Amino acid sequence: MTTPVAIWVADLDRFLVPRFHAERLAQQLSSSSLRRVPNAWHYAFMDAPTTPIPSPDGDPAADPPGSDRRRFTEQLGRDLSDHFDANL
């Protein structure tokens, strides 16, 4: 039995560089799908904190110019729900 795995990756992630992490994982899992998030940094998958927090990948509250974290995370919630509905 295989379990379908959906992997989302922030294309501009400098902390977990996609080619060494998400892309490699997707290659190793035969039942995976890799979904790229264009113009997104490492912290795009979480709500923005209300105060700056220093980190190796920059401020988690910051986004690249033109990025819309709120819209993305709302869509991510729908996509995750769809993935689980289709595969569980």
Buried (B, 14 or more C-beta within 10 A) or exposed (E): EEEBBBBBBBBBBEEEBBEEBBBEBBEEBEEBEBBEBEBBBBBBBEEBEEEEEEEEBBBBBEBBEEBEBEEBBEEBEEBEEEBEEEEE
